[in-house]
Amino acid sequence: MTVHEETNPPATSGEPVPPVRGWAGVAAITASLFVFLTTELMPIGLLTPIGESLGVSVGAATGRRTTARPS
């Protein structure tokens, strides 16, 4: 038996998986979802305040955001 097999028994051994292992996966998905939504939606939500401070209308700010292409 190798070291890997000793520390990580197969799922068919009948031993339950510790709940901490399952919750670690949930925490990782939650963190990645938070980062994704923050980086995608926050700039759109800030267009109106940024446009007002620059003296640009909401329509012009939105149009520029949707037509901007990443390089």
C-alpha positions in Angstrom: 0.0 0.0 0.0 1.4 3.4 -0.9 1.4 6.5 1.3 -1.4 8.1 -0.7 -3.7 5.1 -0.2 -3.0 5.1 3.6 -3.9 8.8 4.1 -6.8 8.9 1.6 -8.7 5.6 1.8 -11.1 4.9 -1.1 -14.7 6.0 -0.8 -15.8 2.4 -0.8 -14.1 1.6 2.5 -17.3 2.5 4.4 -15.8 5.3 6.4 -17.8 8.6 6.3 -16.2 11.7 4.8 -15.5 14.3 7.5 -18.0 17.3 7.3 -15.2 19.8 7.3 -14.0 18.5 3.9 -17.5 19.1 2.4 -17.8 22.6 3.9 -14.4 23.6 2.6 -15.7 23.0 -0.9 -18.8 25.1 -0.2 -16.6 27.9 1.2 -14.4 27.8 -1.9 -17.4 28.1 -4.2 -18.9 30.9 -2.1 -15.6 32.9 -2.2 -15.2 32.5 -6.0 -18.8 33.5 -6.6 -18.3 36.6 -4.4 -15.2 37.6 -6.3 -16.8 37.0 -9.7 -19.9 39.0 -9.0 -18.0 41.8 -7.4 -15.7 42.2 -10.3 -18.5 41.9 -12.9 -21.3 43.9 -11.4 -19.7 46.6 -9.2 -18.3 48.6 -12.2 -21.8 48.7 -13.7 -23.3 49.9 -10.5 -20.8 52.6 -10.2 -21.4 54.1 -13.7 -24.0 56.6 -12.5 -21.9 58.1 -9.7 -18.7 58.2 -11.8 -20.6 59.7 -14.8 -22.1 62.4 -12.6 -18.8 63.4 -11.1 -17.3 63.6 -14.7 -20.3 65.5 -16.1 -21.3 62.6 -18.4 -24.9 61.5 -18.9 -26.0 58.1 -17.8 -26.7 57.0 -21.4 -23.3 58.1 -22.6 -21.5 56.3 -19.6 -23.5 53.1 -20.2 -22.9 53.2 -23.9 -19.2 53.6 -23.4 -19.1 50.8 -20.9 -20.9 48.3 -23.2 -18.8 49.2 -26.3 -15.4 49.1 -24.5 -13.3 46.1 -25.5 -10.5 44.7 -23.4 -7.2 44.7 -25.0 
